[in-house]
Amino acid sequence: MTNRPDPHPLAADHDRPVVAFFDADETLIAMKTPFSLLRWRLRRQGDITGAAYERAVEPLRRLASMGVTPVEVVSKFYELHAGIPWDDIVAEARAWYADLREHGAPFIEPTVARLRRHQQAGHRTVVISGSWPATLHPITDDLGIDLVLCTEPDLDADGRMTGAIRHAMFGPAKADAVREALAKFGADPADCYAYGDDPGDLTMLGMVGHPTVVGANPRMTEHAAQHGWPTLPATLAVGTRRQHV
């Protein structure tokens, strides 16, 4: 078999630190992970048909279709969890991910392959995501990610979710997170990489010297074409399928 050149080669090795930034949901794995956990939790509670899940998420779908901001949609999601101990959510998320792995987690293969190449090159890897720690950490621990910066829930004095968000990781907040990680690792943004699938990732992608668009979002692929950015297809791991909200 003839070896073909990598269409998206990494920049030449050098002694300076390099960071590779990744969005998570729909960039590394083909799902919205908090919603996947919600579906799994409700099924364990007896929602075999998915009716309770549909009742819970339909108002959020309507909000999204009206063009409200991601923060507003996610705020309604957090309201669904008011009063639940955060430790319970974290424990359930670990069980959810173990079950997902057993039955086939829908990782986006080209992005995960890039992640592995960055790790082999000795680059630091950072996930910056609008998702929450409960579902991100099982995945990022499995993938060997160095740092996770994400949306954080608000908790009361007893460690229960209040239904509010303490810190939202969307849009401009992702740029702040990139700056935080660059400072932590002492990296020059011109040497660094970023991968994202959604227009909300543009602030992150635009801050590094080597941005890559994942998937086929029309706005993203148009932006990539205009700026000469490479793209990666959102091809799933064999035998897995995308999970929809």
C-alpha positions in Angstrom: 0.0 0.0 0.0 1.3 3.5 -0.9 1.6 5.9 2.0 -0.3 9.1 1.2 0.9 12.4 2.7 -1.1 13.7 5.6 -3.5 16.4 4.3 -3.3 18.2 7.7 0.3 17.8 8.8 1.4 19.2 12.2 3.8 22.1 12.1 7.5 21.3 12.4 8.7 20.2 15.8 10.4 22.8 18.0 11.3 23.3 21.6 8.6 25.7 22.4 5.4 24.4 24.2 2.4 23.7 22.0 -1.2 23.4 23.1 -3.9 21.7 21.1 -7.4 22.9 22.0 -10.5 20.8 21.4 -14.2 21.4 21.7 -15.9 18.2 23.0 -19.5 17.7 22.0 -19.8 17.1 18.2 -16.0 17.6 17.8 -14.5 14.7 19.8 -17.8 12.7 20.3 -21.0 12.8 18.3 -23.5 13.9 20.9 -24.5 16.5 23.3 -23.2 14.7 26.4 -25.4 16.3 29.1 -28.5 15.4 27.1 -27.2 11.9 26.6 -26.8 11.5 30.3 -30.3 12.9 30.9 -31.8 10.3 28.5 -29.8 7.6 30.3 -30.8 8.7 33.8 -34.5 8.9 32.9 -34.4 5.5 31.2 -32.9 4.0 34.4 -35.8 5.6 36.3 -38.3 3.8 34.0 -38.6 6.1 31.0 -38.5 3.1 28.6 -40.3 4.9 25.8 -38.4 8.2 26.1 -41.6 10.1 26.7 -40.3 11.8 29.9 -37.1 12.8 28.1 -39.1 14.3 25.2 -41.2 16.3 27.7 -38.1 17.6 29.4 -36.2 18.6 26.2 -39.0 19.9 24.0 -39.0 23.4 25.6 -35.3 23.6 25.1 -35.6 22.6 21.4 -38.2 25.4 21.0 -35.9 27.9 22.5 -33.0 26.8 20.2 -35.3 27.1 17.2 -36.2 30.6 18.2 -32.5 31.6 18.0 -32.0 32.4 21.7 -28.4 32.3 22.9 -26.8 28.9 23.9 -26.5 30.2 27.5 -30.3 30.7 27.6 -30.9 27.2 26.3 -28.4 25.6 28.7 -29.8 27.6 31.6 -33.1 25.9 31.1 -31.3 22.5 31.1 -29.7 23.3 34.4 -33.1 24.2 35.9 -34.2 20.6 35.2 -31.6 19.5 37.8 -32.3 21.9 40.6 -32.0 20.2 44.0 -30.1 17.1 42.8 -26.8 16.5 44.7 -23.9 17.2 42.3 -22.0 14.1 43.6 -25.0 12.0 42.5 -24.8 13.5 39.0 -21.1 12.8 38.8 -21.5 9.2 40.0 -24.2 8.6 37.4 -22.1 10.2 34.7 -19.3 7.7 35.4 -21.8 4.8 35.1 -23.3 6.4 31.9 -19.9 6.6 30.3 -19.0 3.0 31.3 -22.2 1.9 29.6 -21.6 4.0 26.6 -18.1 2.6 26.2 -19.4 -0.9 26.5 -21.9 -0.4 23.8 -19.8 1.8 21.5 -19.1 5.5 22.2 -19.6 7.5 19.0 -16.2 9.1 18.9 -15.4 11.3 15.8 -12.4 9.3 14.5 -10.5 12.0 12.5 -10.5 14.4 15.6 -9.5 11.6 18.0 -6.7 10.7 15.6 -5.5 14.3 15.6 -5.6 14.2 19.4 -3.4 11.1 19.5 -0.9 12.7 17.1 -0.7 15.8 19.3 -0.1 13.7 22.4 2.5 11.6 20.6 4.3 14.9 19.6 4.3 15.9 23.3 1.8 18.7 22.9 -0.5 19.7 25.8 -4.2 18.9 25.1 -7.0 21.1 26.4 -10.8 20.7 26.1 -12.8 23.9 26.2 -16.5 23.1 26.2 -19.9 24.5 26.9 -20.7 21.1 28.4 -20.4 20.3 32.1 -17.8 18.5 34.1 -20.0 15.5 34.9 -20.0 14.1 31.4 -16.8 15.7 30.2 -14.4 14.2 32.8 -15.1 10.5 32.1 -14.4 11.2 28.4 -11.3 13.4 28.9 -9.9 11.0 31.5 -10.3 8.2 29.0 -8.6 10.2 26.3 -5.8 11.5 28.5 -6.6 15.2 28.1 -4.4 17.5 30.2 -6.9 20.3 31.1 -10.6 20.8 30.9 -12.2 24.2 31.0 -16.0 24.1 30.8 -19.4 25.3 32.0 -19.7 25.0 35.8 -22.9 24.5 37.7 -23.9 26.6 40.7 -24.1 24.5 43.9 -25.6 25.4 47.3 -23.9 24.9 50.6 -25.0 21.3 50.7 -23.5 20.5 47.3 -26.9 20.4 45.5 -27.4 22.0 42.1 -29.4 25.3 42.4 -30.5 25.1 38.8 -28.3 28.0 37.9 -24.9 28.3 36.1 -21.9 29.5 38.0 -19.7 29.9 34.9 -20.8 29.5 31.3 -18.2 28.5 28.7 -19.6 29.9 25.4 -18.4 32.3 22.8 -16.1 35.0 24.2 -15.6 32.9 27.4 -13.8 30.3 25.2 -11.3 33.0 24.2 -10.7 33.8 27.9 -10.1 30.0 28.5 -7.6 29.9 25.6 -5.7 32.7 27.2 -5.8 31.0 30.6 -4.4 27.8 29.1 -1.7 29.5 27.1 -0.5 31.3 30.2 -0.6 28.1 32.2 1.6 26.2 29.7 3.7 29.1 28.5 2.7 28.7 24.9 2.7 31.1 21.9 -0.8 31.1 20.3 0.9 31.1 16.8 2.3 27.6 17.6 -1.0 26.2 18.8 -3.9 24.3 17.3 -7.7 24.3 17.8 -10.6 22.1 16.7 -14.3 23.0 16.7 -17.5 22.3 14.9 -19.8 25.1 15.8 -19.9 28.9 15.3 -19.5 29.3 19.0 -16.0 27.9 18.6 -14.9 30.6 16.2 -13.5 32.8 19.0 -11.3 29.9 20.1 -10.3 28.9 16.6 -9.4 32.4 15.7 -6.9 32.8 18.5 -4.4 30.1 17.4 -2.1 29.7 14.4 -3.5 26.4 13.3 -7.3 26.2 13.5 -9.3 23.3 12.0 -13.1 23.0 11.5 -14.7 19.7 12.2 -17.8 18.5 10.4 -20.1 20.2 7.9 -21.7 23.1 9.6 -22.3 25.5 6.6 -21.2 28.6 8.4 -18.1 26.9 9.7 -17.1 25.4 6.3 -17.7 28.7 4.6 -15.5 30.5 7.2 -12.8 27.8 6.8 -12.8 28.3 3.0 -12.6 32.1 3.3 -9.7 31.9 5.7 -7.8 28.9 4.3 -8.5 26.8 7.3 -8.4 22.9 7.0 -11.4 20.9 7.7 -12.0 17.4 9.1 -15.0 15.1 8.4 -17.1 14.1 11.3 -16.7 10.4 10.6 -17.8 8.1 13.4 -16.0 5.1 14.9 -17.1 2.0 13.1 -20.3 0.4 14.6 -21.4 3.5 16.4 -24.0 6.1 15.7 -24.6 9.7 16.4 -26.9 10.6 19.4 -29.3 13.4 18.8 -30.8 15.7 21.4 
